[in-house]
Amino acid sequence: MDSQSQNSRIWSYESLTNFHDFSPAVQSHLKRVYLTLCCALLVSAYGAYLHMLYNIGGQVTTLGFTGTMFWLRFTPSYAPLSKRRSVLFLYSLLKGASVGTVIKVVINFDSSVLITAFVGTAVVFACFSAAAMLARRREYLYLGASISCCMSIFWLVKIASKIFGGSAFVFMFEQYLGLFLFVGYIVVDTQIIIEKAHRGDMDYVQHSFTFFTDLASLFVRVIVLNMFKKMKKRRKN
């Protein structure tokens, strides 16, 4: 079954009005998803560490993780599992090296910002992902359309600020709106993954990739917001 027909089944009237608990098979699938996600995060942390040592992060790694992102997205589920896992870990490594450029600046400025961002991101992800799993099945799928609409506004504001220039207020609005959106995507994506698993889609590599992109985007925004607050506080002092 292709992805288009699967998506149509997920968003059918029958799916949206069914609020039953998920099965042990889905629970087992989620364990594999989160285990793979943890491995991807470790590989990403190693990529950031490599940037600290050899300064490898930059345009090349950005192009690299963008390319591997499309490679993984368009790799069919029947492809060898080892190949898809390797592409996921390669993407995580390159993404970590790219984010390492931000992390290096943060560490040089104030290492406590990094620790706060890491703990905050982990807590937010765990809480909202758990909330989505404990909620009635498909209860939060309705948020998807609203979040997509807000994401369009987010990109319009971002593009406008690039073209016409933006103030500190616009910058903070972008960051807080982005934070809100990716928290929302964590909730919606969790329930979409659960629903896909109910429909027989047990591709835990793709599902881990979805969570990883949400988590990485959330982490960067939490770092930026914490950095901005620290700078503002030091300026006042």
Secondary structure, DSSP 8 states (H G I E B T S, - for coil): --HHHHHHHHTSHHHHT------HHHHHHHHHHHHHHHHHHHHHHHHHHHHHHH---SHHHHHHHHHHHHHHHTS-TTS-HHHHHHHHHHHHHHHHHHHHHHHHHHHHH-HHHHHHHHHHHHHHHHHHHHHHHHS-TTTTTTHHHHHHHHHHHHHHHHHHHHHH---HHHHHHHHHHHHHHHHHHHHHHHHHHHHHHHTT---HHHHHHHHHHHHHHHHHHHHHHHHHHHHHHHHH-
